Amino acid sequence: MKKVFVTGMGIISAIGNNTPENLNSLRSGKTGIGPAKYVNSNYGKTHPFAEVKLSTDELKSTLNLKNNHGLTRTDYIAFTALKEAIAQSNISTEELSSEETAFISASTIGGMCNTDELYKDANLISSGSEYVESYPGSTHTLKIAKEFELSGVVGAINTACSSSANSIMLGAKLIKSGRATRAIVGGTDSLGKFSINGFNSLQIMSDIPCAPFDADRKGLNLGEGAAYLILESEDVIEDKQAYAEILGYGNSNDAFHPSSLSEDAVGVVECISKALKSAQVNPNEIDYINAHGTATGNNDMTELTGISKVFNGFPPFNSTKSYTGHTLAAAGAIEAVYSILSINNNELFPSLNCNTPIEPFNQFPIKEHINSDIKTVLSNSFGFGGNCSSLIIREVT
């Protein structure tokens, strides 16, 4: 099987508009969670969110796209991260549009950030909106494919909060099986009234900054962002810099509940175990776990249960959602980028706001910035409906 390397990364989140800015915020323990400025929701006045620190107009003005018609905030965030990844990988226009280049992207929100316009159009109380066709979660993928004239495999994934982890998995599989020589993979989501109201109805939104793995956690903070990775086969990278290897992956579904994981962690254990088997590594070879860590009651307890069943003791772990909030479909790709930053810089970043560990595990996440030799990382992403995915990412040797 061919090795799959990461040759480019791009990211935009509440803690930075590019990769260096995100790294600096992680190093300094600077969260992006706070009062909302751009989101159109009554809950913006009562709950903290993790917004990208640029307005939609500012995002649009920096991109110089061929066609802006019908593009939503979700799309502009995606283009911002994608352009950085393409530039870092130094892919030519010909390589980008080649049939051997796949594009697999993810979104759960899509154009739902513009639900108000859709409602007006559907009820014939507007003169027509350019956003009518922008509502589906796949729209950003089609817009990107058209902008860059992509001709290879193009796909969109929505498995809730494991979506972009699964896009990385699928892209790697396409390369390993010889169906592509490179794959652009990742995901994007933005904040919107529709999704905020939905999460509030589940009663899992915290009115204070989230506290992953804290016994007194109150719930998640919604965030927005995007991240993309350029994956390339060992056959084509030549002398190009490789930042990491996608070594293994695993996916499972516990089919337990529409919005909760089974408390016995059967899905968590299955996806981690599959990833370890795929990567051909033992549990004791994992140097660090980037946990899903949403700060909800069900997730954090279940994830700790799953880790305890797979590992002999707890490897160092954290939740970077204490910086970015929960970015939904974008979370897996954002956290894959953070995992690679830990590998490349031999650094582990503190998980914020955890003061009292969860019983009976009594395990604190990483509490302070640590310099450590990081070779192999496990990154977890769990979604509604029991969609569980794990990635194993390794340093380039």
C-alpha positions in Angstrom: 0.0 0.0 0.0 1.2 3.5 -0.8 2.2 5.9 2.0 0.2 9.0 2.2 1.9 12.3 3.2 0.6 15.7 4.2 2.3 18.3 2.0 0.1 21.3 2.8 -2.2 22.7 5.5 -4.6 25.6 5.7 -6.7 26.7 8.6 -8.9 29.5 9.8 -10.6 29.5 13.2 -11.5 31.7 16.2 -7.8 31.7 17.2 -6.3 32.7 13.9 -6.8 33.4 10.2 -4.0 31.1 9.1 -1.7 28.3 10.4 1.0 30.5 12.1 -1.7 32.5 14.0 -3.4 29.3 15.2 -0.1 28.0 16.4 0.8 31.2 18.3 -2.6 31.1 20.1 -2.2 27.5 21.1 1.3 28.2 22.5 0.0 31.1 24.5 -3.1 29.4 25.8 -5.3 32.1 24.1 -8.9 31.0 23.5 -11.1 32.3 20.8 -14.3 31.8 22.8 -16.1 35.0 23.8 -18.9 37.4 23.0 -20.4 37.1 19.5 -20.0 39.9 17.1 -21.3 38.6 13.8 -23.8 35.9 14.5 -27.5 36.8 14.1 -29.0 35.1 17.1 -30.6 36.2 20.4 -28.3 33.7 22.0 -25.3 35.8 20.9 -26.2 38.0 23.8 -26.3 35.3 26.4 -23.9 32.6 25.3 -20.2 32.7 24.2 -19.2 31.5 20.8 -16.0 31.0 18.9 -16.3 33.2 15.9 -13.7 33.7 13.1 -12.5 37.2 13.8 -13.3 38.5 10.3 -16.6 39.7 8.9 -18.1 38.0 5.9 -17.2 41.1 3.8 -13.6 41.0 5.1 -13.3 37.4 4.2 -14.7 38.0 0.7 -12.4 41.0 0.1 -9.2 38.9 0.7 -10.0 36.0 -1.7 -10.3 37.5 -5.2 -12.6 34.8 -6.5 -13.9 34.5 -10.0 -17.5 34.4 -8.9 -19.0 35.4 -5.6 -22.7 34.8 -6.5 -24.5 32.9 -3.8 -21.4 32.3 -1.6 -22.1 32.2 2.1 -19.9 32.7 5.2 -19.4 28.9 5.2 -18.0 29.1 1.6 -15.7 32.1 2.3 -14.2 30.4 5.4 -13.6 27.3 3.3 -11.9 29.2 0.5 -9.6 31.0 3.0 -8.3 27.8 4.5 -8.1 26.0 1.2 -6.0 28.7 -0.5 -3.5 28.6 2.3 -3.2 24.8 2.0 -2.7 24.9 -1.8 -0.1 27.6 -1.5 1.8 25.7 1.2 1.9 22.6 -0.9 2.9 24.5 -4.0 0.4 22.6 -6.2 0.4 23.8 -9.8 -2.8 24.8 -11.6 -2.4 21.7 -13.8 -2.0 19.4 -10.8 -5.0 21.0 -9.1 -7.3 20.4 -12.0 -5.8 16.9 -12.9 -8.1 13.9 -12.9 -5.7 12.4 -10.4 -6.5 15.0 -7.8 -9.5 14.2 -5.6 -11.4 16.7 -3.5 -13.3 15.5 -0.5 -14.9 18.1 1.7 -17.3 18.2 4.6 -20.0 20.4 6.1 -23.0 20.1 8.3 -24.2 23.7 8.3 -23.6 24.5 4.7 -25.6 27.6 3.8 -27.9 27.3 6.8 -26.2 30.4 8.0 -28.5 32.1 5.5 -31.7 30.3 6.6 -33.5 33.6 6.9 -33.2 34.3 3.2 -34.4 30.8 2.4 -37.4 31.2 4.6 -38.4 34.5 2.9 -38.0 32.9 -0.5 -40.0 29.8 0.4 -42.8 31.8 1.7 -42.9 34.3 -1.2 -42.1 37.3 0.9 -38.9 38.3 -0.9 -38.0 39.4 -4.4 -35.6 36.5 -4.7 -32.3 35.6 -3.0 -29.0 34.6 -4.5 -28.7 32.1 -1.6 -31.6 29.7 -2.4 -29.3 27.1 -4.0 -26.6 27.6 -1.3 -28.5 25.8 1.5 -27.3 22.2 1.1 -24.1 21.0 2.9 -22.6 20.0 -0.4 -22.8 23.5 -2.0 -19.4 24.7 -0.8 -17.8 21.6 -2.4 -19.5 22.4 -5.8 -18.5 26.0 -5.6 -14.9 25.2 -4.9 -14.8 22.5 -7.6 -16.1 25.1 -10.1 -13.7 27.9 -9.0 -10.6 25.7 -9.4 -11.9 23.7 -12.4 -11.5 20.4 -10.6 -11.9 17.3 -12.8 -11.0 14.4 -10.4 -13.2 12.7 -7.8 -15.2 15.3 -6.0 -17.3 14.4 -2.9 -19.0 15.9 0.1 -19.4 14.2 3.5 -21.8 14.8 6.3 -21.4 12.5 9.2 -22.0 15.3 11.7 -19.0 16.1 13.9 -16.8 13.3 12.4 -17.3 14.6 8.9 -13.9 16.1 8.1 -12.1 13.3 9.8 -13.9 11.0 7.4 -12.9 13.2 4.5 -9.3 12.7 5.5 -9.9 9.0 5.8 -11.5 8.7 2.4 -8.9 10.8 0.7 -6.1 8.6 2.1 -8.0 5.5 1.0 -8.3 6.9 -2.6 -4.5 7.4 -2.7 -3.6 4.0 -1.1 -5.9 2.2 -3.6 -4.4 4.0 -6.6 -7.6 5.9 -7.4 -5.9 9.2 -6.9 -2.3 10.5 -6.5 -3.3 13.4 -4.4 -6.4 14.4 -2.4 -7.5 17.8 -1.0 -9.4 17.0 2.2 -11.0 18.9 5.1 -14.2 20.7 6.0 -15.9 23.9 6.8 -18.8 25.2 9.0 -20.0 28.6 10.1 -22.3 29.8 12.8 -25.9 30.5 12.1 -29.2 31.0 13.8 -30.7 27.7 12.7 -27.9 25.5 14.1 -27.6 27.6 17.3 -31.3 27.1 18.0 -30.9 23.4 17.3 -28.1 22.9 19.7 -29.9 25.0 22.3 -32.9 22.7 22.0 -30.7 19.8 23.0 -29.7 21.7 26.1 -26.0 21.2 25.6 -24.8 24.8 25.0 -22.9 26.3 27.9 -23.4 29.9 28.9 -19.7 30.1 30.0 -16.5 29.1 28.2 -16.5 25.3 27.8 -14.5 23.1 30.2 -13.7 19.8 28.5 -13.1 16.9 30.9 -14.0 18.9 34.0 -16.4 17.3 36.4 -18.5 20.5 36.5 -18.7 21.0 32.7 -21.8 22.7 31.5 -21.8 21.9 27.8 -20.2 23.0 24.5 -19.6 26.4 22.8 -20.3 26.4 19.1 -17.6 27.7 16.9 -16.8 28.1 13.2 -13.8 27.5 11.0 -12.3 25.4 8.2 -9.2 23.4 7.6 -7.8 21.6 4.6 -4.9 19.2 4.1 -3.2 18.3 0.9 -2.5 14.6 0.9 -0.1 13.2 -1.7 1.2 9.7 -2.5 4.8 8.8 -1.9 5.1 8.3 -5.6 4.6 12.0 -6.5 6.0 14.1 -3.6 9.6 13.9 -4.8 11.6 16.5 -2.9 8.6 18.4 -1.6 8.4 18.9 2.2 6.1 16.4 4.0 4.7 17.5 7.3 3.3 14.2 8.5 2.0 10.8 7.3 -1.6 9.7 7.6 -0.7 6.3 9.0 -4.1 4.8 9.9 -7.8 5.4 10.5 -10.9 3.7 11.9 -14.6 4.3 11.7 -17.5 2.8 13.5 -21.1 3.5 14.4 -22.6 2.4 17.8 -26.2 3.1 16.5 -27.2 4.0 20.1 -29.0 7.3 20.0 -29.5 10.3 17.5 -27.4 12.7 19.6 -25.5 10.6 22.2 -22.8 7.9 22.3 -23.4 4.6 24.1 -22.1 5.0 27.6 -20.1 1.7 27.4 -18.1 3.4 24.6 -18.5 0.5 22.2 -18.2 2.8 19.2 -15.3 4.7 20.6 -13.4 1.5 21.4 -14.1 0.1 17.9 -12.9 3.1 15.9 -9.7 3.6 18.0 -9.0 -0.1 17.8 -9.5 -0.1 14.0 -7.2 2.9 13.6 -4.5 1.2 15.6 -4.8 -2.0 13.5 -4.8 0.0 10.3 -1.7 1.9 11.3 0.0 -1.3 12.7 0.9 0.4 15.9 0.4 -0.7 19.5 -1.4 1.5 22.0 1.8 2.2 23.9 3.2 3.9 20.8 0.6 6.7 20.9 2.4 9.8 22.3 -0.6 12.1 22.5 -4.4 12.0 22.0 -6.2 15.0 20.5 -9.6 14.2 22.1 -13.0 15.0 20.7 -13.6 16.6 24.1 -16.8 18.6 23.5 -17.4 19.3 27.3 -20.8 17.7 27.2 -21.8 15.3 29.9 -22.1 12.3 27.6 -19.1 12.8 25.3 -16.4 13.4 27.8 -17.4 10.6 30.1 -17.8 8.2 27.2 -14.5 9.2 25.6 -12.6 8.6 28.8 -14.3 5.3 29.2 -13.2 4.3 25.6 -9.6 5.4 26.1 -9.4 3.5 29.4 -10.5 0.3 27.7 -8.0 0.6 24.9 -4.9 1.9 26.6 -2.9 0.7 29.6 -3.1 4.1 31.4 -3.9 7.4 29.8 -1.5 9.0 27.2 -1.3 12.8 27.4 -4.5 14.2 26.0 -6.2 17.5 25.5 -9.3 19.1 23.9 -8.5 22.0 21.6 -12.2 22.8 21.5 -11.4 24.9 24.6 -9.8 27.3 22.0 -12.0 26.9 18.9 -15.3 25.9 20.3 -17.0 23.0 18.5 -16.7 23.7 14.8 -18.9 20.7 13.9 -17.9 19.2 10.5 -14.7 21.2 10.4 -13.5 19.9 13.8 -11.7 16.7 12.6 -9.6 18.6 10.0 -8.8 21.5 12.4 -7.7 19.1 15.0 -5.7 17.1 12.5 -3.8 20.3 11.7 -3.2 20.9 15.4 -2.0 17.3 15.8 0.5 17.9 13.0 1.7 21.1 14.6 2.4 19.1 17.8 4.4 16.6 15.8 6.4 19.1 13.8 7.2 21.3 16.8 7.4 18.7 19.6 4.8 20.6 21.6 1.7 19.8 23.5 -0.8 22.6 24.3 -2.8 23.0 27.5 -6.5 22.1 27.6 -8.3 25.1 29.1 -10.7 25.4 32.1 -10.4 21.9 33.6 -10.1 22.2 37.4 -11.7 19.1 38.7 -11.2 15.7 36.9 -14.1 13.4 36.2 -14.5 10.4 38.5 -13.7 7.5 38.6 -10.9 8.2 36.1 -9.5 11.3 37.9 -7.4 12.1 34.8 -6.5 15.7 34.0 -6.0 16.7 30.4 -2.7 18.5 29.6 -2.7 21.5 31.9 0.3 23.5 30.6 2.5 24.0 27.5 4.9 21.0 27.3 7.9 20.4 25.1 8.0 16.7 24.4 9.1 14.2 21.7 5.9 13.6 19.7 6.0 11.0 17.0 2.6 9.4 16.8 -0.8 11.0 17.5 -4.4 9.7 17.8 -7.1 12.3 16.8 -10.7 11.4 17.7 -13.9 12.8 16.2 -17.3 11.6 17.2 -20.6 12.7 15.7 -24.4 12.6 16.2 -25.9 9.2 15.3 -22.9 7.4 16.8 -20.5 8.3 13.9 -17.1 7.6 15.5 -13.8 8.2 13.7 -10.1 8.1 14.7 -7.0 9.1 12.7 -3.4 8.1 13.5 -0.9 10.6 12.3 2.9 10.1 12.4 6.0 12.1 11.9 7.8 11.7 8.6 10.8 9.3 9.0 
